[in-house]
């Protein structure tokens, strides 16, 4: 590999919008955290793990709902991940923003 290729790859990685795949990444983090809990907690405290799982997933769902429009109408990861929102499904931008 030459240095020009590596520099281009570094620039491409800076342009990636990681927020576009954040929900999937966070589900993976939650799963790993639950595995650590299962290993770290004594057997008598394993009944806490389902509650932690549900709370974490509800928290992730709430965060997703609050930031639902982040990354919409964008292309990232060198064109391999594209999000588009039609006017019929997301509403027009003029109805979402009030003019002052």
Buried (B, 14 or more C-beta within 10 A) or exposed (E): EEEEEEEEEEEEEEEBBEEBBBEEEBEEEBEEBBEEBEEEBEEEEEEEBEEBBEEBEEEBEEEEEEEEEEBEEBBBBEEEBEBEEEEEEBEEEEEEEEEE
